[in-house]
């Protein structure tokens, strides 16, 4: 791995020293050019990955420099030979330059890593047809349509117009489809499958440092103090044995429905109003609003006469009313 990194770094530095032509047309004001500049900085510092170099090659190809794109895609494959995306794009670059025989090599490398890559299978068939390999091309066309039937639609894939083997490839694909056709495979228990669809999977613990996955121990119930499941410490040697007394019977107490205080009551103090000055109430007119005296009540301003019906109290013998004594003045 270190040798590959060293070789890729030397290759990238050689490309940088030679002064690629595309670097003269880079402008930091364009987003695609900024991406190319940043990828170049990673490559020159030796920190670029295989996928970084593959992305750099694609951006340079879109810029219009297939030769430089080929160099960076080769560097990506040298850094990681299992990068099938870089191998597929390198095949596209070579096929654009008319090098179909070389392109088939990288398409096959891609399919070795990922056999179901339908686009790579179709481009391999097209390259084989151009190289004169008729039977191999028909076989790969039919296999590509098996994985992605939309590739046979010229509205979605105009490259089918460049092929003269589409009739044979379509017939081969139909024969394979008829030969392998069966009834639809249905679910055994649809209700169970729906339950599994609705259930959310438990999150898996992420591996910690060193790649060790932490084991989560199940929580144990905490024993209540004094309960039957609480552990009892063994008495020391020579000590008197401790006799455990049963817990007292718990009397049931009424539970009060206490609502939690969610908000503190704020008391707003208002200033005490000062007493207002009393205004004299106007006296009603004696002629107009004189109250009607009730029977047995005396008129105002006159001494009430004793009721003739009530007898005057007789003084008891020997009791006399005290006479007022005059206080001498100095």
C-alpha beads as a LAMMPS data file, in Angstrom:
LAMMPS data file: protein, C-alpha beads

330 atoms
329 bonds

1 atom types
1 bond types

-500.0 500.0 xlo xhi
-500.0 500.0 ylo yhi
-500.0 500.0 zlo zhi

Masses

1 110.0

Atoms # bond

1 1 1 0.000 0.000 0.000
2 1 1 2.811 2.396 0.807
3 1 1 4.545 1.582 -2.464
4 1 1 1.328 2.284 -4.370
5 1 1 0.898 5.598 -2.571
6 1 1 4.489 6.524 -3.302
7 1 1 4.102 5.611 -6.984
8 1 1 0.876 7.595 -7.334
9 1 1 2.426 10.601 -5.618
10 1 1 5.412 10.481 -7.977
11 1 1 3.070 10.207 -10.966
12 1 1 0.964 13.149 -9.828
13 1 1 4.029 15.260 -9.092
14 1 1 5.390 14.435 -12.543
15 1 1 2.143 15.594 -14.077
16 1 1 2.249 18.780 -12.019
17 1 1 5.889 19.532 -12.917
18 1 1 5.207 18.971 -16.610
19 1 1 2.538 21.637 -16.384
20 1 1 -0.713 20.241 -17.788
21 1 1 -2.376 22.397 -20.363
22 1 1 -5.773 22.356 -18.664
23 1 1 -4.380 24.145 -15.600
24 1 1 -3.978 27.309 -17.665
25 1 1 -7.723 27.454 -18.251
26 1 1 -8.814 27.067 -14.639
27 1 1 -10.651 29.929 -12.975
28 1 1 -11.552 29.999 -9.272
29 1 1 -14.765 31.826 -10.171
30 1 1 -16.275 28.673 -11.759
31 1 1 -17.444 25.933 -9.345
32 1 1 -16.158 23.041 -11.511
33 1 1 -12.735 24.684 -11.803
34 1 1 -12.619 25.248 -8.044
35 1 1 -13.273 21.529 -7.535
36 1 1 -10.413 20.681 -9.930
37 1 1 -8.053 23.040 -8.062
38 1 1 -8.957 21.521 -4.690
39 1 1 -8.513 17.959 -6.003
40 1 1 -5.133 18.925 -7.436
41 1 1 -4.039 20.254 -4.038
42 1 1 -5.011 16.926 -2.441
43 1 1 -3.163 14.989 -5.130
44 1 1 0.018 17.062 -4.830
45 1 1 0.052 16.689 -1.047
46 1 1 -0.385 12.909 -1.274
47 1 1 -3.688 12.900 0.613
48 1 1 -5.976 12.076 -2.327
49 1 1 -7.803 8.756 -2.320
50 1 1 -8.540 6.555 -5.321
51 1 1 -12.040 7.985 -5.595
52 1 1 -10.658 11.549 -5.402
53 1 1 -8.387 10.887 -8.367
54 1 1 -11.258 9.269 -10.301
55 1 1 -13.468 12.322 -9.706
56 1 1 -10.620 14.570 -10.806
57 1 1 -10.291 12.589 -14.039
58 1 1 -14.017 12.937 -14.757
59 1 1 -13.913 16.712 -14.191
60 1 1 -10.906 17.063 -16.487
61 1 1 -12.722 15.009 -19.158
62 1 1 -15.717 17.345 -18.942
63 1 1 -13.259 20.221 -19.320
64 1 1 -12.262 18.718 -22.692
65 1 1 -8.904 17.087 -21.933
66 1 1 -9.292 13.271 -22.328
67 1 1 -5.531 12.630 -22.237
68 1 1 -5.115 14.177 -18.781
69 1 1 -8.309 12.453 -17.621
70 1 1 -6.841 9.093 -18.650
71 1 1 -3.699 9.763 -16.590
72 1 1 -5.626 10.491 -13.386
73 1 1 -7.972 7.530 -13.887
74 1 1 -4.954 5.249 -14.306
75 1 1 -3.510 6.716 -11.099
76 1 1 -6.796 5.958 -9.316
77 1 1 -6.671 2.307 -10.474
78 1 1 -3.051 2.021 -9.427
79 1 1 -3.989 3.193 -5.959
80 1 1 -6.985 0.823 -5.731
81 1 1 -7.327 -1.942 -8.304
82 1 1 -10.842 -2.792 -7.064
83 1 1 -12.233 0.654 -7.928
84 1 1 -14.662 -0.533 -10.619
85 1 1 -16.112 2.969 -11.078
86 1 1 -12.710 4.271 -12.142
87 1 1 -12.255 1.281 -14.493
88 1 1 -15.667 1.895 -16.118
89 1 1 -14.950 5.588 -16.672
90 1 1 -11.527 4.813 -18.055
91 1 1 -13.196 2.511 -20.581
92 1 1 -15.527 5.347 -21.593
93 1 1 -12.562 7.695 -22.088
94 1 1 -10.758 5.159 -24.262
95 1 1 -13.878 4.407 -26.312
96 1 1 -14.375 8.112 -26.997
97 1 1 -10.893 8.155 -28.460
98 1 1 -11.718 5.191 -30.728
99 1 1 -9.664 2.674 -28.750
100 1 1 -12.402 0.029 -28.458
101 1 1 -10.089 -2.927 -27.967
102 1 1 -8.440 -1.266 -24.944
103 1 1 -11.827 -0.193 -23.636
104 1 1 -13.074 -3.804 -23.543
105 1 1 -10.275 -4.630 -21.115
106 1 1 -11.451 -2.111 -18.534
107 1 1 -15.136 -2.968 -19.066
108 1 1 -14.330 -6.586 -18.254
109 1 1 -12.400 -5.427 -15.179
110 1 1 -15.497 -3.548 -14.064
111 1 1 -17.784 -6.555 -14.610
112 1 1 -15.385 -8.783 -12.689
113 1 1 -15.909 -6.615 -9.617
114 1 1 -19.619 -6.024 -10.257
115 1 1 -21.280 -8.489 -12.671
116 1 1 -24.658 -6.746 -12.610
117 1 1 -23.367 -3.400 -13.909
118 1 1 -25.774 -3.147 -16.885
119 1 1 -24.264 0.035 -18.372
120 1 1 -20.781 -1.480 -18.420
121 1 1 -22.222 -4.642 -20.027
122 1 1 -23.909 -2.613 -22.779
123 1 1 -20.763 -0.595 -23.531
124 1 1 -18.752 -3.833 -23.624
125 1 1 -21.178 -5.260 -26.209
126 1 1 -20.948 -2.075 -28.287
127 1 1 -17.131 -2.195 -28.196
128 1 1 -17.153 -5.891 -29.136
129 1 1 -19.482 -5.199 -32.065
130 1 1 -17.123 -2.521 -33.344
131 1 1 -14.226 -4.955 -32.980
132 1 1 -16.090 -7.552 -35.114
133 1 1 -16.995 -9.943 -32.267
134 1 1 -20.595 -10.536 -33.334
135 1 1 -21.615 -13.483 -31.138
136 1 1 -20.006 -12.043 -28.014
137 1 1 -21.717 -8.695 -28.652
138 1 1 -25.199 -10.311 -29.023
139 1 1 -24.662 -12.265 -25.823
140 1 1 -23.640 -9.144 -23.848
141 1 1 -26.488 -7.056 -25.306
142 1 1 -29.049 -9.632 -24.154
143 1 1 -27.427 -9.854 -20.717
144 1 1 -27.450 -6.079 -20.323
145 1 1 -31.172 -5.965 -21.178
146 1 1 -31.802 -8.638 -18.559
147 1 1 -30.437 -6.379 -15.803
148 1 1 -31.776 -3.078 -17.211
149 1 1 -34.536 -3.463 -19.856
150 1 1 -34.728 0.307 -20.333
151 1 1 -31.369 0.235 -22.130
152 1 1 -33.143 -1.288 -25.153
153 1 1 -35.422 1.753 -25.404
154 1 1 -33.968 4.236 -27.934
155 1 1 -35.755 7.101 -26.185
156 1 1 -33.661 6.470 -23.074
157 1 1 -30.547 5.052 -24.749
158 1 1 -29.900 6.562 -28.216
159 1 1 -26.764 4.413 -28.621
160 1 1 -28.945 1.514 -29.819
161 1 1 -29.179 3.349 -33.167
162 1 1 -25.402 2.869 -33.575
163 1 1 -25.749 -0.908 -33.336
164 1 1 -26.680 -3.229 -36.187
165 1 1 -27.296 -6.184 -33.918
166 1 1 -30.349 -4.973 -32.008
167 1 1 -32.769 -7.308 -33.806
168 1 1 -30.682 -10.371 -32.955
169 1 1 -30.037 -9.065 -29.432
170 1 1 -33.765 -8.423 -28.878
171 1 1 -34.659 -11.897 -30.120
172 1 1 -32.019 -13.453 -27.846
173 1 1 -33.331 -11.500 -24.895
174 1 1 -36.892 -12.626 -25.631
175 1 1 -35.838 -16.261 -25.864
176 1 1 -34.045 -16.059 -22.537
177 1 1 -37.038 -14.336 -20.928
178 1 1 -39.432 -17.043 -22.191
179 1 1 -37.116 -19.836 -21.140
180 1 1 -36.777 -18.517 -17.593
181 1 1 -40.350 -17.253 -17.093
182 1 1 -42.355 -18.593 -14.136
183 1 1 -45.384 -17.643 -12.106
184 1 1 -45.048 -14.743 -9.747
185 1 1 -43.347 -15.557 -6.475
186 1 1 -45.739 -14.411 -3.759
187 1 1 -45.235 -13.984 -0.043
188 1 1 -45.929 -16.896 2.284
189 1 1 -47.400 -14.740 5.088
190 1 1 -48.268 -11.207 3.883
191 1 1 -49.510 -10.162 7.348
192 1 1 -46.173 -11.069 8.957
193 1 1 -44.291 -9.196 6.258
194 1 1 -46.438 -6.098 6.841
195 1 1 -45.701 -6.289 10.555
196 1 1 -41.998 -6.449 9.818
197 1 1 -42.345 -3.460 7.483
198 1 1 -44.042 -1.408 10.196
199 1 1 -41.568 -2.380 12.931
200 1 1 -38.532 -0.151 13.306
201 1 1 -35.195 -1.999 13.579
202 1 1 -33.129 -1.646 16.734
203 1 1 -30.055 0.551 16.237
204 1 1 -26.833 -1.399 16.202
205 1 1 -24.020 -0.245 18.513
206 1 1 -21.273 1.529 16.628
207 1 1 -17.766 0.066 16.950
208 1 1 -15.551 1.990 19.294
209 1 1 -11.861 2.767 18.976
210 1 1 -9.906 -0.233 17.796
211 1 1 -12.904 -1.740 16.003
212 1 1 -14.293 -3.257 19.231
213 1 1 -18.071 -3.203 19.474
214 1 1 -19.160 -2.429 23.042
215 1 1 -21.401 -5.046 24.624
216 1 1 -24.439 -3.502 26.288
217 1 1 -25.305 -5.482 29.438
218 1 1 -29.025 -5.837 30.230
219 1 1 -30.214 -3.726 33.103
220 1 1 -30.915 -5.650 36.335
221 1 1 -33.814 -4.614 38.578
222 1 1 -32.698 -2.788 41.687
223 1 1 -33.770 -4.637 44.900
224 1 1 -35.861 -2.674 47.346
225 1 1 -34.261 -2.073 50.765
226 1 1 -35.598 -4.572 53.242
227 1 1 -37.308 -6.643 50.571
228 1 1 -37.048 -10.367 50.132
229 1 1 -34.601 -10.056 47.221
230 1 1 -32.169 -7.707 48.927
231 1 1 -28.788 -9.321 49.659
232 1 1 -27.878 -9.808 53.291
233 1 1 -24.278 -9.347 54.344
234 1 1 -22.708 -12.370 56.054
235 1 1 -21.927 -11.779 59.734
236 1 1 -18.305 -11.597 60.743
237 1 1 -16.670 -14.513 62.523
238 1 1 -17.187 -14.340 66.267
239 1 1 -19.923 -11.713 66.050
240 1 1 -23.373 -12.249 67.408
241 1 1 -25.861 -13.366 64.811
242 1 1 -28.221 -10.706 63.645
243 1 1 -31.849 -11.747 63.713
244 1 1 -33.723 -10.192 60.839
245 1 1 -37.007 -8.718 61.884
246 1 1 -39.849 -8.763 59.407
247 1 1 -40.812 -5.383 58.102
248 1 1 -43.779 -3.781 59.714
249 1 1 -47.035 -4.051 57.908
250 1 1 -47.559 -1.051 55.801
251 1 1 -50.781 0.702 56.474
252 1 1 -52.579 2.021 53.522
253 1 1 -52.765 5.776 53.515
254 1 1 -55.053 7.781 51.312
255 1 1 -53.238 9.152 48.349
256 1 1 -53.732 12.845 47.900
257 1 1 -54.236 14.073 44.403
258 1 1 -51.584 16.756 44.417
259 1 1 -51.158 18.542 41.142
260 1 1 -47.592 19.598 40.411
261 1 1 -46.936 23.278 40.465
262 1 1 -45.933 24.056 36.900
263 1 1 -45.785 27.791 37.206
264 1 1 -44.920 30.019 40.095
265 1 1 -47.712 32.404 41.016
266 1 1 -46.539 35.948 40.850
267 1 1 -48.225 38.331 43.296
268 1 1 -48.449 41.828 41.965
269 1 1 -48.386 44.383 44.721
270 1 1 -50.496 47.393 44.079
271 1 1 -50.177 50.631 46.072
272 1 1 -52.777 51.166 48.812
273 1 1 -55.217 53.837 47.672
274 1 1 -55.283 56.936 49.837
275 1 1 -58.634 57.760 51.483
276 1 1 -60.479 60.395 49.557
277 1 1 -61.833 63.491 51.201
278 1 1 -65.408 63.092 52.299
279 1 1 -67.810 65.496 50.792
280 1 1 -70.824 66.607 52.826
281 1 1 -73.952 64.768 51.822
282 1 1 -76.741 67.225 51.053
283 1 1 -79.595 67.068 53.584
284 1 1 -82.944 66.265 52.084
285 1 1 -85.581 68.980 52.178
286 1 1 -87.725 68.691 55.280
287 1 1 -90.822 69.555 53.360
288 1 1 -90.344 67.132 50.566
289 1 1 -88.554 64.120 52.020
290 1 1 -89.456 64.082 55.656
291 1 1 -89.557 60.519 56.915
292 1 1 -92.893 59.250 58.127
293 1 1 -92.684 58.560 61.837
294 1 1 -93.483 55.079 62.854
295 1 1 -96.144 54.521 65.449
296 1 1 -94.790 54.700 68.932
297 1 1 -91.687 56.638 67.928
298 1 1 -91.088 60.201 69.023
299 1 1 -90.607 63.066 66.689
300 1 1 -87.114 64.400 66.346
301 1 1 -86.316 67.298 68.633
302 1 1 -88.919 66.389 71.258
303 1 1 -88.596 64.328 74.355
304 1 1 -90.484 61.126 74.066
305 1 1 -93.443 60.871 76.387
306 1 1 -93.730 57.730 78.383
307 1 1 -96.236 55.278 77.182
308 1 1 -99.352 55.465 79.250
309 1 1 -99.901 51.801 78.959
310 1 1 -96.645 50.832 80.658
311 1 1 -96.715 51.239 84.476
312 1 1 -94.048 53.325 86.120
313 1 1 -91.558 51.274 88.101
314 1 1 -92.041 51.528 91.906
315 1 1 -88.841 52.180 93.810
316 1 1 -87.939 49.555 96.274
317 1 1 -88.029 50.509 99.935
318 1 1 -84.807 51.745 101.259
319 1 1 -83.348 52.481 97.923
320 1 1 -82.998 56.015 96.862
321 1 1 -81.473 57.517 93.846
322 1 1 -78.083 59.066 94.569
323 1 1 -78.055 62.785 94.492
324 1 1 -75.331 64.529 92.635
325 1 1 -72.809 66.294 94.817
326 1 1 -71.375 69.588 93.816
327 1 1 -67.649 69.650 93.211
328 1 1 -65.987 72.625 94.843
329 1 1 -64.186 74.911 92.484
330 1 1 -60.842 76.425 93.237

Bonds

1 1 1 2
2 1 2 3
3 1 3 4
4 1 4 5
5 1 5 6
6 1 6 7
7 1 7 8
8 1 8 9
9 1 9 10
10 1 10 11
11 1 11 12
12 1 12 13
13 1 13 14
14 1 14 15
15 1 15 16
16 1 16 17
17 1 17 18
18 1 18 19
19 1 19 20
20 1 20 21
21 1 21 22
22 1 22 23
23 1 23 24
24 1 24 25
25 1 25 26
26 1 26 27
27 1 27 28
28 1 28 29
29 1 29 30
30 1 30 31
31 1 31 32
32 1 32 33
33 1 33 34
34 1 34 35
35 1 35 36
36 1 36 37
37 1 37 38
38 1 38 39
39 1 39 40
40 1 40 41
41 1 41 42
42 1 42 43
43 1 43 44
44 1 44 45
45 1 45 46
46 1 46 47
47 1 47 48
48 1 48 49
49 1 49 50
50 1 50 51
51 1 51 52
52 1 52 53
53 1 53 54
54 1 54 55
55 1 55 56
56 1 56 57
57 1 57 58
58 1 58 59
59 1 59 60
60 1 60 61
61 1 61 62
62 1 62 63
63 1 63 64
64 1 64 65
65 1 65 66
66 1 66 67
67 1 67 68
68 1 68 69
69 1 69 70
70 1 70 71
71 1 71 72
72 1 72 73
73 1 73 74
74 1 74 75
75 1 75 76
76 1 76 77
77 1 77 78
78 1 78 79
79 1 79 80
80 1 80 81
81 1 81 82
82 1 82 83
83 1 83 84
84 1 84 85
85 1 85 86
86 1 86 87
87 1 87 88
88 1 88 89
89 1 89 90
90 1 90 91
91 1 91 92
92 1 92 93
93 1 93 94
94 1 94 95
95 1 95 96
96 1 96 97
97 1 97 98
98 1 98 99
99 1 99 100
100 1 100 101
101 1 101 102
102 1 102 103
103 1 103 104
104 1 104 105
105 1 105 106
106 1 106 107
107 1 107 108
108 1 108 109
109 1 109 110
110 1 110 111
111 1 111 112
112 1 112 113
113 1 113 114
114 1 114 115
115 1 115 116
116 1 116 117
117 1 117 118
118 1 118 119
119 1 119 120
120 1 120 121
121 1 121 122
122 1 122 123
123 1 123 124
124 1 124 125
125 1 125 126
126 1 126 127
127 1 127 128
128 1 128 129
129 1 129 130
130 1 130 131
131 1 131 132
132 1 132 133
133 1 133 134
134 1 134 135
135 1 135 136
136 1 136 137
137 1 137 138
138 1 138 139
139 1 139 140
140 1 140 141
141 1 141 142
142 1 142 143
143 1 143 144
144 1 144 145
145 1 145 146
146 1 146 147
147 1 147 148
148 1 148 149
149 1 149 150
150 1 150 151
151 1 151 152
152 1 152 153
153 1 153 154
154 1 154 155
155 1 155 156
156 1 156 157
157 1 157 158
158 1 158 159
159 1 159 160
160 1 160 161
161 1 161 162
162 1 162 163
163 1 163 164
164 1 164 165
165 1 165 166
166 1 166 167
167 1 167 168
168 1 168 169
169 1 169 170
170 1 170 171
171 1 171 172
172 1 172 173
173 1 173 174
174 1 174 175
175 1 175 176
176 1 176 177
177 1 177 178
178 1 178 179
179 1 179 180
180 1 180 181
181 1 181 182
182 1 182 183
183 1 183 184
184 1 184 185
185 1 185 186
186 1 186 187
187 1 187 188
188 1 188 189
189 1 189 190
190 1 190 191
191 1 191 192
192 1 192 193
193 1 193 194
194 1 194 195
195 1 195 196
196 1 196 197
197 1 197 198
198 1 198 199
199 1 199 200
200 1 200 201
201 1 201 202
202 1 202 203
203 1 203 204
204 1 204 205
205 1 205 206
206 1 206 207
207 1 207 208
208 1 208 209
209 1 209 210
210 1 210 211
211 1 211 212
212 1 212 213
213 1 213 214
214 1 214 215
215 1 215 216
216 1 216 217
217 1 217 218
218 1 218 219
219 1 219 220
220 1 220 221
221 1 221 222
222 1 222 223
223 1 223 224
224 1 224 225
225 1 225 226
226 1 226 227
227 1 227 228
228 1 228 229
229 1 229 230
230 1 230 231
231 1 231 232
232 1 232 233
233 1 233 234
234 1 234 235
235 1 235 236
236 1 236 237
237 1 237 238
238 1 238 239
239 1 239 240
240 1 240 241
241 1 241 242
242 1 242 243
243 1 243 244
244 1 244 245
245 1 245 246
246 1 246 247
247 1 247 248
248 1 248 249
249 1 249 250
250 1 250 251
251 1 251 252
252 1 252 253
253 1 253 254
254 1 254 255
255 1 255 256
256 1 256 257
257 1 257 258
258 1 258 259
259 1 259 260
260 1 260 261
261 1 261 262
262 1 262 263
263 1 263 264
264 1 264 265
265 1 265 266
266 1 266 267
267 1 267 268
268 1 268 269
269 1 269 270
270 1 270 271
271 1 271 272
272 1 272 273
273 1 273 274
274 1 274 275
275 1 275 276
276 1 276 277
277 1 277 278
278 1 278 279
279 1 279 280
280 1 280 281
281 1 281 282
282 1 282 283
283 1 283 284
284 1 284 285
285 1 285 286
286 1 286 287
287 1 287 288
288 1 288 289
289 1 289 290
290 1 290 291
291 1 291 292
292 1 292 293
293 1 293 294
294 1 294 295
295 1 295 296
296 1 296 297
297 1 297 298
298 1 298 299
299 1 299 300
300 1 300 301
301 1 301 302
302 1 302 303
303 1 303 304
304 1 304 305
305 1 305 306
306 1 306 307
307 1 307 308
308 1 308 309
309 1 309 310
310 1 310 311
311 1 311 312
312 1 312 313
313 1 313 314
314 1 314 315
315 1 315 316
316 1 316 317
317 1 317 318
318 1 318 319
319 1 319 320
320 1 320 321
321 1 321 322
322 1 322 323
323 1 323 324
324 1 324 325
325 1 325 326
326 1 326 327
327 1 327 328
328 1 328 329
329 1 329 330
